């Protein structure tokens, strides 16, 4: 049976979690400063670079998205094509099913098409 909580209990839980997040973010920032200092020391000792003052990190902004790949348009869904290709066949392995589906004219730009067919 699911536990039900009151609004005040949920608010307390939310406040506790937000406090924990702030504490962890502060810890991460201090660790990042220490790591940056160590990296600068390593660069000086190894001679791979010059010692540069740490620069402020930019605030998180919009993430850039990866280049969009044009989506393949098929007349039938993958499920329908699979059903037609595998009709009457038993014990077909995944790589073989992928070849049959692609051979039937289904197009995909996915790098992991075999996982989708699975």
C-alpha positions in Angstrom: 0.0 0.0 0.0 1.5 3.4 -1.0 2.5 5.8 1.7 0.7 9.1 1.7 2.4 12.2 2.9 1.1 15.5 3.9 2.0 18.7 2.1 4.1 19.9 5.1 6.0 16.6 5.1 6.7 16.9 1.4 7.8 20.5 1.9 10.3 19.5 4.6 11.6 16.7 2.4 12.1 19.2 -0.5 13.8 21.7 1.8 16.2 19.1 3.1 17.1 17.9 -0.4 17.6 21.5 -1.6 20.0 22.1 1.3 21.8 18.9 0.5 22.2 20.0 -3.1 23.6 23.4 -2.1 26.1 21.7 0.2 27.2 19.3 -2.5 27.5 22.1 -5.1 29.7 24.1 -2.7 31.9 21.0 -2.1 32.1 20.5 -5.9 33.2 24.1 -6.4 35.9 23.8 -3.8 37.2 20.5 -5.2 37.2 22.0 -8.7 39.4 24.9 -7.4 41.8 22.4 -5.8 41.9 20.3 -9.0 42.6 23.4 -11.1 45.5 24.3 -8.8 47.0 20.8 -9.0 46.7 20.8 -12.8 48.6 24.1 -13.0 51.3 22.7 -10.7 51.6 19.6 -12.9 51.9 21.9 -16.0 54.7 23.9 -14.4 56.6 20.8 -13.3 56.3 18.9 -16.5 56.8 22.0 -18.7 53.7 21.1 -20.8 52.2 24.5 -20.4 52.6 27.8 -18.6 51.1 28.5 -15.3 47.9 30.4 -15.9 45.6 31.9 -13.3 42.4 30.0 -13.0 39.6 31.6 -15.0 36.1 31.9 -13.8 33.8 29.2 -15.2 31.0 30.4 -17.3 27.6 29.9 -15.8 25.6 27.1 -17.3 23.7 28.3 -20.3 21.9 26.7 -23.1 23.5 23.5 -24.2 24.4 23.2 -27.8 22.7 20.3 -29.4 24.4 17.8 -31.6 24.1 18.2 -35.4 20.7 16.9 -36.3 20.5 13.9 -38.6 17.6 13.9 -41.0 15.1 11.3 -39.8 14.3 8.4 -42.1 10.7 8.3 -43.3 9.2 4.9 -43.9 5.8 4.0 -45.2 5.4 1.3 -42.5 6.4 1.1 -38.9 9.3 -1.1 -37.9 7.0 -3.4 -36.0 4.9 -4.0 -39.2 7.9 -4.6 -41.4 9.4 -7.0 -38.8 6.1 -8.9 -38.6 5.9 -9.3 -42.4 9.6 -10.3 -42.7 9.5 -12.8 -39.9 6.1 -14.3 -40.9 6.4 -18.1 -41.0 10.1 -18.1 -39.9 11.3 -19.6 -36.6 14.5 -19.1 -34.7 15.7 -16.0 -36.6 18.7 -14.3 -34.9 18.8 -10.5 -34.4 21.5 -9.8 -37.0 19.6 -11.8 -39.5 16.4 -10.0 -38.7 18.2 -6.7 -39.2 19.3 -7.8 -42.7 15.8 -8.9 -43.6 14.3 -5.7 -42.4 16.8 -3.5 -44.3 16.5 -5.8 -47.3 12.7 -5.2 -47.3 13.3 -1.5 -47.9 13.1 -0.2 -44.3 15.5 2.7 -43.9 17.2 3.8 -40.7 20.0 6.3 -39.8 20.5 4.8 -36.3 23.9 3.6 -35.4 22.3 1.1 -33.0 19.6 -0.2 -35.3 20.3 -3.8 -34.1 19.4 -2.8 -30.6 16.2 -1.2 -31.8 15.2 -4.4 -33.7 16.0 -6.4 -30.6 
